[in-house]
Amino acid sequence: MKRSKKLDIFLEFLIFGIIMGIVEDLIAVKLSTGEAITWKMIVIITIVAIPFAAIGELIVDRIHLIPGLNNKNKKK
C-alpha cells in the first residue's frame, strides 16, 4: 500500500475517532454531572480525545506509517 494511501486512511479514521470521542465524552459528562455543556468543556474534551484517537489508530489498527519497522503480523 502506498504511503499516501496509508496516511489518507489514518487521517480518515483519526477524524472519525476524534468526533466519536468528543460525542461520547460529552454524553458521559452531561449524564454524570448534569452540568451545562459549554465551549470550554468542548475544548477540554477535544484536547483529551485527540491523543486517544491517534493512539487507537496507530496501535489497534496497526497501520505502520514509519518504514523499516518489522510487522510480525504481515502476510507473506
PDB file of N, H, CA, C and O in Angstrom:
ATOM      1  N   MET A   1       0.850  -1.172   0.000  1.00  0.00           N
ATOM      2  CA  MET A   1       0.000   0.000   0.000  1.00  0.00           C
ATOM      3  C   MET A   1       0.901   1.242   0.000  1.00  0.00           C
ATOM      4  O   MET A   1       1.899   1.295   0.719  1.00  0.00           O
ATOM      5  N   LYS A   2       0.542   2.218  -0.799  1.00  0.00           N
ATOM      6  H   LYS A   2      -0.268   2.175  -1.382  1.00  0.00           H
ATOM      7  CA  LYS A   2       1.342   3.426  -0.886  1.00  0.00           C
ATOM      8  C   LYS A   2       1.239   4.233   0.398  1.00  0.00           C
ATOM      9  O   LYS A   2       0.239   4.188   1.115  1.00  0.00           O
ATOM     10  N   ARG A   3       2.308   4.973   0.662  1.00  0.00           N
ATOM     11  H   ARG A   3       3.121   5.010   0.080  1.00  0.00           H
ATOM     12  CA  ARG A   3       2.375   5.773   1.884  1.00  0.00           C
ATOM     13  C   ARG A   3       1.248   6.803   1.952  1.00  0.00           C
ATOM     14  O   ARG A   3       0.675   7.022   3.020  1.00  0.00           O
ATOM     15  N   SER A   4       0.925   7.437   0.825  1.00  0.00           N
ATOM     16  H   SER A   4       1.390   7.259  -0.042  1.00  0.00           H
ATOM     17  CA  SER A   4      -0.137   8.443   0.838  1.00  0.00           C
ATOM     18  C   SER A   4      -1.502   7.803   1.115  1.00  0.00           C
ATOM     19  O   SER A   4      -2.352   8.409   1.767  1.00  0.00           O
ATOM     20  N   LYS A   5      -1.704   6.594   0.626  1.00  0.00           N
ATOM     21  H   LYS A   5      -1.013   6.102   0.097  1.00  0.00           H
ATOM     22  CA  LYS A   5      -2.954   5.889   0.889  1.00  0.00           C
ATOM     23  C   LYS A   5      -3.075   5.535   2.373  1.00  0.00           C
ATOM     24  O   LYS A   5      -4.151   5.644   2.960  1.00  0.00           O
ATOM     25  N   LYS A   6      -1.955   5.109   2.973  1.00  0.00           N
ATOM     26  H   LYS A   6      -1.080   5.020   2.496  1.00  0.00           H
ATOM     27  CA  LYS A   6      -1.960   4.814   4.410  1.00  0.00           C
ATOM     28  C   LYS A   6      -2.281   6.060   5.220  1.00  0.00           C
ATOM     29  O   LYS A   6      -3.040   6.013   6.188  1.00  0.00           O
ATOM     30  N   LEU A   7      -1.687   7.175   4.806  1.00  0.00           N
ATOM     31  H   LEU A   7      -1.071   7.213   4.019  1.00  0.00           H
ATOM     32  CA  LEU A   7      -1.927   8.432   5.516  1.00  0.00           C
ATOM     33  C   LEU A   7      -3.379   8.859   5.361  1.00  0.00           C
ATOM     34  O   LEU A   7      -3.979   9.345   6.320  1.00  0.00           O
ATOM     35  N   ASP A   8      -3.955   8.691   4.180  1.00  0.00           N
ATOM     36  H   ASP A   8      -3.468   8.296   3.401  1.00  0.00           H
ATOM     37  CA  ASP A   8      -5.362   9.021   3.967  1.00  0.00           C
ATOM     38  C   ASP A   8      -6.267   8.192   4.870  1.00  0.00           C
ATOM     39  O   ASP A   8      -7.189   8.720   5.493  1.00  0.00           O
ATOM     40  N   ILE A   9      -6.000   6.899   4.935  1.00  0.00           N
ATOM     41  H   ILE A   9      -5.251   6.470   4.429  1.00  0.00           H
ATOM     42  CA  ILE A   9      -6.795   6.020   5.790  1.00  0.00           C
ATOM     43  C   ILE A   9      -6.639   6.408   7.253  1.00  0.00           C
ATOM     44  O   ILE A   9      -7.620   6.465   7.994  1.00  0.00           O
ATOM     45  N   PHE A  10      -5.392   6.676   7.672  1.00  0.00           N
ATOM     46  H   PHE A  10      -4.595   6.630   7.070  1.00  0.00           H
ATOM     47  CA  PHE A  10      -5.127   7.066   9.051  1.00  0.00           C
ATOM     48  C   PHE A  10      -5.891   8.336   9.403  1.00  0.00           C
ATOM     49  O   PHE A  10      -6.550   8.391  10.441  1.00  0.00           O
ATOM     50  N   LEU A  11      -5.812   9.352   8.557  1.00  0.00           N
ATOM     51  H   LEU A  11      -5.277   9.307   7.714  1.00  0.00           H
ATOM     52  CA  LEU A  11      -6.471  10.624   8.846  1.00  0.00           C
ATOM     53  C   LEU A  11      -7.984  10.493   8.843  1.00  0.00           C
ATOM     54  O   LEU A  11      -8.667  11.128   9.647  1.00  0.00           O
ATOM     55  N   GLU A  12      -8.509   9.672   7.942  1.00  0.00           N
ATOM     56  H   GLU A  12      -7.954   9.156   7.289  1.00  0.00           H
ATOM     57  CA  GLU A  12      -9.953   9.455   7.894  1.00  0.00           C
ATOM     58  C   GLU A  12     -10.455   8.849   9.202  1.00  0.00           C
ATOM     59  O   GLU A  12     -11.421   9.336   9.787  1.00  0.00           O
ATOM     60  N   PHE A  13      -9.798   7.791   9.653  1.00  0.00           N
ATOM     61  H   PHE A  13      -9.013   7.395   9.178  1.00  0.00           H
ATOM     62  CA  PHE A  13     -10.225   7.150  10.892  1.00  0.00           C
ATOM     63  C   PHE A  13      -9.883   7.986  12.119  1.00  0.00           C
ATOM     64  O   PHE A  13     -10.582   7.913  13.130  1.00  0.00           O
ATOM     65  N   LEU A  14      -8.814   8.779  12.043  1.00  0.00           N
ATOM     66  H   LEU A  14      -8.246   8.837  11.222  1.00  0.00           H
ATOM     67  CA  LEU A  14      -8.464   9.663  13.151  1.00  0.00           C
ATOM     68  C   LEU A  14      -9.550  10.710  13.360  1.00  0.00           C
ATOM     69  O   LEU A  14      -9.974  10.949  14.490  1.00  0.00           O
ATOM     70  N   ILE A  15      -9.996  11.327  12.288  1.00  0.00           N
ATOM     71  H   ILE A  15      -9.652  11.132  11.370  1.00  0.00           H
ATOM     72  CA  ILE A  15     -11.056  12.339  12.399  1.00  0.00           C
ATOM     73  C   ILE A  15     -12.338  11.711  12.925  1.00  0.00           C
ATOM     74  O   ILE A  15     -13.001  12.286  13.788  1.00  0.00           O
ATOM     75  N   PHE A  16     -12.690  10.544  12.416  1.00  0.00           N
ATOM     76  H   PHE A  16     -12.151  10.077  11.714  1.00  0.00           H
ATOM     77  CA  PHE A  16     -13.879   9.843  12.899  1.00  0.00           C
ATOM     78  C   PHE A  16     -13.728   9.500  14.385  1.00  0.00           C
ATOM     79  O   PHE A  16     -14.674   9.649  15.159  1.00  0.00           O
ATOM     80  N   GLY A  17     -12.533   9.039  14.779  1.00  0.00           N
ATOM     81  H   GLY A  17     -11.764   8.918  14.150  1.00  0.00           H
ATOM     82  CA  GLY A  17     -12.285   8.704  16.183  1.00  0.00           C
ATOM     83  C   GLY A  17     -12.366   9.912  17.094  1.00  0.00           C
ATOM     84  O   GLY A  17     -12.874   9.818  18.212  1.00  0.00           O
ATOM     85  N   ILE A  18     -11.868  11.045  16.626  1.00  0.00           N
ATOM     86  H   ILE A  18     -11.455  11.121  15.719  1.00  0.00           H
ATOM     87  CA  ILE A  18     -11.937  12.274  17.426  1.00  0.00           C
ATOM     88  C   ILE A  18     -13.393  12.703  17.613  1.00  0.00           C
ATOM     89  O   ILE A  18     -13.808  13.048  18.719  1.00  0.00           O
ATOM     90  N   ILE A  19     -14.158  12.678  16.529  1.00  0.00           N
ATOM     91  H   ILE A  19     -13.821  12.397  15.631  1.00  0.00           H
ATOM     92  CA  ILE A  19     -15.571  13.075  16.616  1.00  0.00           C
ATOM     93  C   ILE A  19     -16.337  12.145  17.544  1.00  0.00           C
ATOM     94  O   ILE A  19     -17.117  12.602  18.379  1.00  0.00           O
ATOM     95  N   MET A  20     -16.119  10.842  17.402  1.00  0.00           N
ATOM     96  H   MET A  20     -15.485  10.471  16.723  1.00  0.00           H
ATOM     97  CA  MET A  20     -16.814   9.894  18.276  1.00  0.00           C
ATOM     98  C   MET A  20     -16.379  10.045  19.735  1.00  0.00           C
ATOM     99  O   MET A  20     -17.198   9.926  20.647  1.00  0.00           O
ATOM    100  N   GLY A  21     -15.093  10.307  19.949  1.00  0.00           N
ATOM    101  H   GLY A  21     -14.428  10.404  19.209  1.00  0.00           H
ATOM    102  CA  GLY A  21     -14.598  10.513  21.303  1.00  0.00           C
ATOM    103  C   GLY A  21     -15.210  11.738  21.951  1.00  0.00           C
ATOM    104  O   GLY A  21     -15.570  11.707  23.128  1.00  0.00           O
ATOM    105  N   ILE A  22     -15.331  12.817  21.190  1.00  0.00           N
ATOM    106  H   ILE A  22     -15.039  12.842  20.234  1.00  0.00           H
ATOM    107  CA  ILE A  22     -15.934  14.043  21.719  1.00  0.00           C
ATOM    108  C   ILE A  22     -17.391  13.809  22.085  1.00  0.00           C
ATOM    109  O   ILE A  22     -17.838  14.185  23.169  1.00  0.00           O
ATOM    110  N   VAL A  23     -18.124  13.188  21.178  1.00  0.00           N
ATOM    111  H   VAL A  23     -17.761  12.883  20.298  1.00  0.00           H
ATOM    112  CA  VAL A  23     -19.550  12.933  21.443  1.00  0.00           C
ATOM    113  C   VAL A  23     -19.718  12.027  22.657  1.00  0.00           C
ATOM    114  O   VAL A  23     -20.558  12.282  23.520  1.00  0.00           O
ATOM    115  N   GLU A  24     -18.922  10.982  22.718  1.00  0.00           N
ATOM    116  H   GLU A  24     -18.239  10.775  22.017  1.00  0.00           H
ATOM    117  CA  GLU A  24     -19.008  10.050  23.845  1.00  0.00           C
ATOM    118  C   GLU A  24     -18.698  10.752  25.172  1.00  0.00           C
ATOM    119  O   GLU A  24     -19.406  10.560  26.161  1.00  0.00           O
ATOM    120  N   ASP A  25     -17.648  11.558  25.185  1.00  0.00           N
ATOM    121  H   ASP A  25     -17.073  11.714  24.381  1.00  0.00           H
ATOM    122  CA  ASP A  25     -17.273  12.258  26.420  1.00  0.00           C
ATOM    123  C   ASP A  25     -18.303  13.313  26.818  1.00  0.00           C
ATOM    124  O   ASP A  25     -18.576  13.496  28.004  1.00  0.00           O
ATOM    125  N   LEU A  26     -18.870  14.002  25.840  1.00  0.00           N
ATOM    126  H   LEU A  26     -18.647  13.853  24.876  1.00  0.00           H
ATOM    127  CA  LEU A  26     -19.911  14.982  26.161  1.00  0.00           C
ATOM    128  C   LEU A  26     -21.128  14.311  26.787  1.00  0.00           C
ATOM    129  O   LEU A  26     -21.701  14.823  27.748  1.00  0.00           O
ATOM    130  N   ILE A  27     -21.515  13.179  26.245  1.00  0.00           N
ATOM    131  H   ILE A  27     -21.049  12.763  25.463  1.00  0.00           H
ATOM    132  CA  ILE A  27     -22.645  12.434  26.819  1.00  0.00           C
ATOM    133  C   ILE A  27     -22.317  11.980  28.235  1.00  0.00           C
ATOM    134  O   ILE A  27     -23.145  12.099  29.138  1.00  0.00           O
ATOM    135  N   ALA A  28     -21.108  11.460  28.427  1.00  0.00           N
ATOM    136  H   ALA A  28     -20.435  11.363  27.694  1.00  0.00           H
ATOM    137  CA  ALA A  28     -20.714  10.978  29.761  1.00  0.00           C
ATOM    138  C   ALA A  28     -20.694  12.112  30.772  1.00  0.00           C
ATOM    139  O   ALA A  28     -21.175  11.943  31.892  1.00  0.00           O
ATOM    140  N   VAL A  29     -20.151  13.260  30.401  1.00  0.00           N
ATOM    141  H   VAL A  29     -19.761  13.398  29.491  1.00  0.00           H
ATOM    142  CA  VAL A  29     -20.087  14.401  31.322  1.00  0.00           C
ATOM    143  C   VAL A  29     -21.488  14.901  31.644  1.00  0.00           C
ATOM    144  O   VAL A  29     -21.805  15.171  32.802  1.00  0.00           O
ATOM    145  N   LYS A  30     -22.314  15.021  30.633  1.00  0.00           N
ATOM    146  H   LYS A  30     -22.057  14.801  29.692  1.00  0.00           H
ATOM    147  CA  LYS A  30     -23.680  15.512  30.851  1.00  0.00           C
ATOM    148  C   LYS A  30     -24.478  14.576  31.753  1.00  0.00           C
ATOM    149  O   LYS A  30     -25.178  15.030  32.658  1.00  0.00           O
ATOM    150  N   LEU A  31     -24.374  13.268  31.506  1.00  0.00           N
ATOM    151  H   LEU A  31     -23.806  12.899  30.770  1.00  0.00           H
ATOM    152  CA  LEU A  31     -25.144  12.321  32.308  1.00  0.00           C
ATOM    153  C   LEU A  31     -24.608  12.173  33.726  1.00  0.00           C
ATOM    154  O   LEU A  31     -25.377  11.975  34.667  1.00  0.00           O
ATOM    155  N   SER A  32     -23.290  12.268  33.879  1.00  0.00           N
ATOM    156  H   SER A  32     -22.666  12.429  33.115  1.00  0.00           H
ATOM    157  CA  SER A  32     -22.724  12.044  35.211  1.00  0.00           C
ATOM    158  C   SER A  32     -22.728  13.294  36.084  1.00  0.00           C
ATOM    159  O   SER A  32     -22.840  13.180  37.304  1.00  0.00           O
ATOM    160  N   THR A  33     -22.611  14.466  35.504  1.00  0.00           N
ATOM    161  H   THR A  33     -22.519  14.558  34.512  1.00  0.00           H
ATOM    162  CA  THR A  33     -22.548  15.681  36.327  1.00  0.00           C
ATOM    163  C   THR A  33     -23.810  16.519  36.237  1.00  0.00           C
ATOM    164  O   THR A  33     -24.152  17.215  37.193  1.00  0.00           O
ATOM    165  N   GLY A  34     -24.504  16.472  35.124  1.00  0.00           N
ATOM    166  H   GLY A  34     -24.226  15.906  34.347  1.00  0.00           H
ATOM    167  CA  GLY A  34     -25.695  17.290  34.947  1.00  0.00           C
ATOM    168  C   GLY A  34     -25.384  18.734  34.610  1.00  0.00           C
ATOM    169  O   GLY A  34     -26.297  19.555  34.517  1.00  0.00           O
ATOM    170  N   GLU A  35     -24.111  19.062  34.425  1.00  0.00           N
ATOM    171  H   GLU A  35     -23.370  18.395  34.501  1.00  0.00           H
ATOM    172  CA  GLU A  35     -23.707  20.432  34.095  1.00  0.00           C
ATOM    173  C   GLU A  35     -24.076  20.765  32.661  1.00  0.00           C
ATOM    174  O   GLU A  35     -24.211  19.888  31.809  1.00  0.00           O
ATOM    175  N   ALA A  36     -24.234  22.062  32.421  1.00  0.00           N
ATOM    176  H   ALA A  36     -24.124  22.774  33.114  1.00  0.00           H
ATOM    177  CA  ALA A  36     -24.493  22.530  31.063  1.00  0.00           C
ATOM    178  C   ALA A  36     -23.216  22.387  30.226  1.00  0.00           C
ATOM    179  O   ALA A  36     -22.109  22.580  30.729  1.00  0.00           O
ATOM    180  N   ILE A  37     -23.384  22.054  28.971  1.00  0.00           N
ATOM    181  H   ILE A  37     -24.283  21.898  28.563  1.00  0.00           H
ATOM    182  CA  ILE A  37     -22.238  21.911  28.080  1.00  0.00           C
ATOM    183  C   ILE A  37     -21.820  23.294  27.592  1.00  0.00           C
ATOM    184  O   ILE A  37     -22.626  24.035  27.030  1.00  0.00           O
ATOM    185  N   THR A  38     -20.546  23.634  27.814  1.00  0.00           N
ATOM    186  H   THR A  38     -19.891  23.032  28.271  1.00  0.00           H
ATOM    187  CA  THR A  38     -20.020  24.943  27.423  1.00  0.00           C
ATOM    188  C   THR A  38     -18.910  24.757  26.393  1.00  0.00           C
ATOM    189  O   THR A  38     -18.429  23.645  26.177  1.00  0.00           O
ATOM    190  N   TRP A  39     -18.508  25.869  25.756  1.00  0.00           N
ATOM    191  H   TRP A  39     -18.899  26.772  25.931  1.00  0.00           H
ATOM    192  CA  TRP A  39     -17.409  25.807  24.787  1.00  0.00           C
ATOM    193  C   TRP A  39     -16.109  25.407  25.464  1.00  0.00           C
ATOM    194  O   TRP A  39     -15.298  24.697  24.869  1.00  0.00           O
ATOM    195  N   LYS A  40     -15.899  25.849  26.695  1.00  0.00           N
ATOM    196  H   LYS A  40     -16.558  26.426  27.178  1.00  0.00           H
ATOM    197  CA  LYS A  40     -14.690  25.480  27.436  1.00  0.00           C
ATOM    198  C   LYS A  40     -14.644  23.966  27.637  1.00  0.00           C
ATOM    199  O   LYS A  40     -13.591  23.346  27.487  1.00  0.00           O
ATOM    200  N   MET A  41     -15.776  23.383  27.971  1.00  0.00           N
ATOM    201  H   MET A  41     -16.631  23.886  28.092  1.00  0.00           H
ATOM    202  CA  MET A  41     -15.856  21.931  28.159  1.00  0.00           C
ATOM    203  C   MET A  41     -15.568  21.201  26.856  1.00  0.00           C
ATOM    204  O   MET A  41     -14.871  20.186  26.856  1.00  0.00           O
ATOM    205  N   ILE A  42     -16.096  21.704  25.748  1.00  0.00           N
ATOM    206  H   ILE A  42     -16.662  22.529  25.748  1.00  0.00           H
ATOM    207  CA  ILE A  42     -15.866  21.078  24.446  1.00  0.00           C
ATOM    208  C   ILE A  42     -14.386  21.131  24.077  1.00  0.00           C
ATOM    209  O   ILE A  42     -13.846  20.158  23.552  1.00  0.00           O
ATOM    210  N   VAL A  43     -13.723  22.258  24.345  1.00  0.00           N
ATOM    211  H   VAL A  43     -14.162  23.049  24.772  1.00  0.00           H
ATOM    212  CA  VAL A  43     -12.290  22.399  24.044  1.00  0.00           C
ATOM    213  C   VAL A  43     -11.474  21.408  24.867  1.00  0.00           C
ATOM    214  O   VAL A  43     -10.581  20.751  24.331  1.00  0.00           O
ATOM    215  N   ILE A  44     -11.762  21.293  26.145  1.00  0.00           N
ATOM    216  H   ILE A  44     -12.487  21.826  26.580  1.00  0.00           H
ATOM    217  CA  ILE A  44     -11.029  20.366  27.015  1.00  0.00           C
ATOM    218  C   ILE A  44     -11.254  18.921  26.568  1.00  0.00           C
ATOM    219  O   ILE A  44     -10.307  18.138  26.505  1.00  0.00           O
ATOM    220  N   ILE A  45     -12.469  18.574  26.266  1.00  0.00           N
ATOM    221  H   ILE A  45     -13.239  19.211  26.317  1.00  0.00           H
ATOM    222  CA  ILE A  45     -12.777  17.216  25.815  1.00  0.00           C
ATOM    223  C   ILE A  45     -12.076  16.921  24.494  1.00  0.00           C
ATOM    224  O   ILE A  45     -11.588  15.809  24.291  1.00  0.00           O
ATOM    225  N   THR A  46     -12.020  17.896  23.599  1.00  0.00           N
ATOM    226  H   THR A  46     -12.417  18.799  23.764  1.00  0.00           H
ATOM    227  CA  THR A  46     -11.329  17.709  22.317  1.00  0.00           C
ATOM    228  C   THR A  46      -9.846  17.476  22.532  1.00  0.00           C
ATOM    229  O   THR A  46      -9.259  16.599  21.898  1.00  0.00           O
ATOM    230  N   ILE A  47      -9.232  18.249  23.418  1.00  0.00           N
ATOM    231  H   ILE A  47      -9.709  18.961  23.933  1.00  0.00           H
ATOM    232  CA  ILE A  47      -7.802  18.078  23.713  1.00  0.00           C
ATOM    233  C   ILE A  47      -7.537  16.689  24.283  1.00  0.00           C
ATOM    234  O   ILE A  47      -6.502  16.088  23.993  1.00  0.00           O
ATOM    235  N   VAL A  48      -8.447  16.183  25.079  1.00  0.00           N
ATOM    236  H   VAL A  48      -9.287  16.671  25.314  1.00  0.00           H
ATOM    237  CA  VAL A  48      -8.290  14.844  25.648  1.00  0.00           C
ATOM    238  C   VAL A  48      -8.554  13.767  24.595  1.00  0.00           C
ATOM    239  O   VAL A  48      -7.893  12.729  24.609  1.00  0.00           O
ATOM    240  N   ALA A  49      -9.494  13.986  23.693  1.00  0.00           N
ATOM    241  H   ALA A  49     -10.032  14.830  23.682  1.00  0.00           H
ATOM    242  CA  ALA A  49      -9.883  12.966  22.715  1.00  0.00           C
ATOM    243  C   ALA A  49      -8.837  12.752  21.623  1.00  0.00           C
ATOM    244  O   ALA A  49      -8.696  11.633  21.129  1.00  0.00           O
ATOM    245  N   ILE A  50      -8.105  13.789  21.236  1.00  0.00           N
ATOM    246  H   ILE A  50      -8.219  14.698  21.637  1.00  0.00           H
ATOM    247  CA  ILE A  50      -7.161  13.684  20.121  1.00  0.00           C
ATOM    248  C   ILE A  50      -6.079  12.628  20.361  1.00  0.00           C
ATOM    249  O   ILE A  50      -5.893  11.766  19.502  1.00  0.00           O
ATOM    250  N   PRO A  51      -5.354  12.653  21.493  1.00  0.00           N
ATOM    251  CA  PRO A  51      -4.315  11.619  21.665  1.00  0.00           C
ATOM    252  C   PRO A  51      -4.877  10.202  21.736  1.00  0.00           C
ATOM    253  O   PRO A  51      -4.255   9.267  21.232  1.00  0.00           O
ATOM    254  N   PHE A  52      -6.033  10.032  22.349  1.00  0.00           N
ATOM    255  H   PHE A  52      -6.539  10.791  22.759  1.00  0.00           H
ATOM    256  CA  PHE A  52      -6.617   8.696  22.440  1.00  0.00           C
ATOM    257  C   PHE A  52      -7.021   8.175  21.067  1.00  0.00           C
ATOM    258  O   PHE A  52      -6.859   6.988  20.782  1.00  0.00           O
ATOM    259  N   ALA A  53      -7.544   9.051  20.215  1.00  0.00           N
ATOM    260  H   ALA A  53      -7.675  10.015  20.446  1.00  0.00           H
ATOM    261  CA  ALA A  53      -7.902   8.635  18.861  1.00  0.00           C
ATOM    262  C   ALA A  53      -6.654   8.271  18.063  1.00  0.00           C
ATOM    263  O   ALA A  53      -6.659   7.287  17.322  1.00  0.00           O
ATOM    264  N   ALA A  54      -5.592   9.049  18.205  1.00  0.00           N
ATOM    265  H   ALA A  54      -5.588   9.848  18.807  1.00  0.00           H
ATOM    266  CA  ALA A  54      -4.344   8.764  17.481  1.00  0.00           C
ATOM    267  C   ALA A  54      -3.726   7.457  17.953  1.00  0.00           C
ATOM    268  O   ALA A  54      -3.296   6.645  17.134  1.00  0.00           O
ATOM    269  N   ILE A  55      -3.677   7.249  19.246  1.00  0.00           N
ATOM    270  H   ILE A  55      -4.026   7.908  19.911  1.00  0.00           H
ATOM    271  CA  ILE A  55      -3.116   6.012  19.791  1.00  0.00           C
ATOM    272  C   ILE A  55      -3.955   4.823  19.341  1.00  0.00           C
ATOM    273  O   ILE A  55      -3.416   3.772  18.992  1.00  0.00           O
ATOM    274  N   GLY A  56      -5.259   4.988  19.351  1.00  0.00           N
ATOM    275  H   GLY A  56      -5.696   5.841  19.635  1.00  0.00           H
ATOM    276  CA  GLY A  56      -6.142   3.915  18.899  1.00  0.00           C
ATOM    277  C   GLY A  56      -5.886   3.545  17.451  1.00  0.00           C
ATOM    278  O   GLY A  56      -5.905   2.364  17.102  1.00  0.00           O
ATOM    279  N   GLU A  57      -5.652   4.519  16.617  1.00  0.00           N
ATOM    280  H   GLU A  57      -5.638   5.478  16.900  1.00  0.00           H
ATOM    281  CA  GLU A  57      -5.385   4.240  15.206  1.00  0.00           C
ATOM    282  C   GLU A  57      -4.025   3.588  15.005  1.00  0.00           C
ATOM    283  O   GLU A  57      -3.901   2.653  14.214  1.00  0.00           O
ATOM    284  N   LEU A  58      -3.020   4.059  15.697  1.00  0.00           N
ATOM    285  H   LEU A  58      -3.120   4.819  16.340  1.00  0.00           H
ATOM    286  CA  LEU A  58      -1.672   3.531  15.493  1.00  0.00           C
ATOM    287  C   LEU A  58      -1.483   2.139  16.082  1.00  0.00           C
ATOM    288  O   LEU A  58      -0.805   1.301  15.488  1.00  0.00           O
ATOM    289  N   ILE A  59      -2.069   1.893  17.229  1.00  0.00           N
ATOM    290  H   ILE A  59      -2.620   2.574  17.711  1.00  0.00           H
ATOM    291  CA  ILE A  59      -1.842   0.620  17.914  1.00  0.00           C
ATOM    292  C   ILE A  59      -2.890  -0.425  17.553  1.00  0.00           C
ATOM    293  O   ILE A  59      -2.545  -1.534  17.146  1.00  0.00           O
ATOM    294  N   VAL A  60      -4.148  -0.084  17.696  1.00  0.00           N
ATOM    295  H   VAL A  60      -4.429   0.817  18.027  1.00  0.00           H
ATOM    296  CA  VAL A  60      -5.211  -1.066  17.495  1.00  0.00           C
ATOM    297  C   VAL A  60      -5.319  -1.455  16.030  1.00  0.00           C
ATOM    298  O   VAL A  60      -5.436  -2.643  15.727  1.00  0.00           O
ATOM    299  N   ASP A  61      -5.284  -0.501  15.115  1.00  0.00           N
ATOM    300  H   ASP A  61      -5.189   0.464  15.361  1.00  0.00           H
ATOM    301  CA  ASP A  61      -5.439  -0.806  13.700  1.00  0.00           C
ATOM    302  C   ASP A  61      -4.130  -1.224  13.044  1.00  0.00           C
ATOM    303  O   ASP A  61      -4.141  -1.715  11.915  1.00  0.00           O
ATOM    304  N   ARG A  62      -3.021  -1.044  13.716  1.00  0.00           N
ATOM    305  H   ARG A  62      -3.012  -0.645  14.633  1.00  0.00           H
ATOM    306  CA  ARG A  62      -1.696  -1.484  13.259  1.00  0.00           C
ATOM    307  C   ARG A  62      -1.337  -0.958  11.874  1.00  0.00           C
ATOM    308  O   ARG A  62      -0.840  -1.696  11.024  1.00  0.00           O
ATOM    309  N   ILE A  63      -1.593   0.307  11.667  1.00  0.00           N
ATOM    310  H   ILE A  63      -1.997   0.906  12.358  1.00  0.00           H
ATOM    311  CA  ILE A  63      -1.160   0.943  10.434  1.00  0.00           C
ATOM    312  C   ILE A  63       0.239   1.462  10.683  1.00  0.00           C
ATOM    313  O   ILE A  63       0.453   2.286  11.572  1.00  0.00           O
ATOM    314  N   HIS A  64       1.202   0.978   9.891  1.00  0.00           N
ATOM    315  H   HIS A  64       1.027   0.309   9.168  1.00  0.00           H
ATOM    316  CA  HIS A  64       2.590   1.347  10.096  1.00  0.00           C
ATOM    317  C   HIS A  64       2.975   2.478   9.150  1.00  0.00           C
ATOM    318  O   HIS A  64       3.138   2.277   7.946  1.00  0.00           O
ATOM    319  N   LEU A  65       3.116   3.663   9.718  1.00  0.00           N
ATOM    320  H   LEU A  65       2.984   3.827  10.696  1.00  0.00           H
ATOM    321  CA  LEU A  65       3.478   4.824   8.920  1.00  0.00           C
ATOM    322  C   LEU A  65       4.985   5.035   8.883  1.00  0.00           C
ATOM    323  O   LEU A  65       5.483   5.804   8.060  1.00  0.00           O
ATOM    324  N   ILE A  66       5.717   4.357   9.770  1.00  0.00           N
ATOM    325  H   ILE A  66       5.312   3.733  10.438  1.00  0.00           H
ATOM    326  CA  ILE A  66       7.166   4.507   9.824  1.00  0.00           C
ATOM    327  C   ILE A  66       7.787   3.327   9.085  1.00  0.00           C
ATOM    328  O   ILE A  66       7.677   2.187   9.536  1.00  0.00           O
ATOM    329  N   PRO A  67       8.439   3.591   7.953  1.00  0.00           N
ATOM    330  CA  PRO A  67       9.042   2.487   7.201  1.00  0.00           C
ATOM    331  C   PRO A  67      10.226   1.889   7.956  1.00  0.00           C
ATOM    332  O   PRO A  67      10.913   2.578   8.710  1.00  0.00           O
ATOM    333  N   GLY A  68      10.447   0.615   7.741  1.00  0.00           N
ATOM    334  H   GLY A  68       9.889   0.055   7.128  1.00  0.00           H
ATOM    335  CA  GLY A  68      11.592  -0.050   8.353  1.00  0.00           C
ATOM    336  C   GLY A  68      11.271  -0.803   9.625  1.00  0.00           C
ATOM    337  O   GLY A  68      12.096  -1.581  10.105  1.00  0.00           O
ATOM    338  N   LEU A  69      10.084  -0.589  10.185  1.00  0.00           N
ATOM    339  H   LEU A  69       9.414   0.043   9.795  1.00  0.00           H
ATOM    340  CA  LEU A  69       9.708  -1.333  11.383  1.00  0.00           C
ATOM    341  C   LEU A  69       9.161  -2.682  10.973  1.00  0.00           C
ATOM    342  O   LEU A  69       8.417  -2.788   9.997  1.00  0.00           O
ATOM    343  N   ASN A  70       9.527  -3.711  11.715  1.00  0.00           N
ATOM    344  H   ASN A  70      10.131  -3.624  12.508  1.00  0.00           H
ATOM    345  CA  ASN A  70       9.057  -5.058  11.401  1.00  0.00           C
ATOM    346  C   ASN A  70       7.591  -5.197  11.761  1.00  0.00           C
ATOM    347  O   ASN A  70       7.139  -4.717  12.801  1.00  0.00           O
ATOM    348  N   ASN A  71       6.875  -5.848  10.903  1.00  0.00           N
ATOM    349  H   ASN A  71       7.243  -6.238  10.059  1.00  0.00           H
ATOM    350  CA  ASN A  71       5.467  -6.136  11.144  1.00  0.00           C
ATOM    351  C   ASN A  71       5.336  -7.651  11.271  1.00  0.00           C
ATOM    352  O   ASN A  71       5.347  -8.356  10.262  1.00  0.00           O
ATOM    353  N   LYS A  72       5.216  -8.152  12.476  1.00  0.00           N
ATOM    354  H   LYS A  72       5.207  -7.579  13.296  1.00  0.00           H
ATOM    355  CA  LYS A  72       5.169  -9.589  12.707  1.00  0.00           C
ATOM    356  C   LYS A  72       3.896 -10.208  12.163  1.00  0.00           C
ATOM    357  O   LYS A  72       3.873 -11.406  11.879  1.00  0.00           O
ATOM    358  N   ASN A  73       2.836  -9.427  12.011  1.00  0.00           N
ATOM    359  H   ASN A  73       2.854  -8.455  12.242  1.00  0.00           H
ATOM    360  CA  ASN A  73       1.563  -9.952  11.507  1.00  0.00           C
ATOM    361  C   ASN A  73       1.444  -9.811  10.000  1.00  0.00           C
ATOM    362  O   ASN A  73       0.391 -10.126   9.444  1.00  0.00           O
ATOM    363  N   LYS A  74       2.464  -9.357   9.331  1.00  0.00           N
ATOM    364  H   LYS A  74       3.319  -9.101   9.782  1.00  0.00           H
ATOM    365  CA  LYS A  74       2.410  -9.117   7.897  1.00  0.00           C
ATOM    366  C   LYS A  74       2.360 -10.447   7.141  1.00  0.00           C
ATOM    367  O   LYS A  74       3.136 -11.363   7.412  1.00  0.00           O
ATOM    368  N   LYS A  75       1.435 -10.530   6.195  1.00  0.00           N
ATOM    369  H   LYS A  75       0.805  -9.786   5.975  1.00  0.00           H
ATOM    370  CA  LYS A  75       1.309 -11.745   5.386  1.00  0.00           C
ATOM    371  C   LYS A  75       2.383 -11.760   4.322  1.00  0.00           C
ATOM    372  O   LYS A  75       2.735 -10.718   3.770  1.00  0.00           O
ATOM    373  N   LYS A  76       2.899 -12.931   4.034  1.00  0.00           N
ATOM    374  H   LYS A  76       2.613 -13.778   4.483  1.00  0.00           H
ATOM    375  CA  LYS A  76       3.948 -13.057   3.005  1.00  0.00           C
ATOM    376  C   LYS A  76       3.362 -13.425   1.680  1.00  0.00           C
ATOM    377  O   LYS A  76       4.094 -13.573   0.701  1.00  0.00           O
TER     378      LYS A  76
END
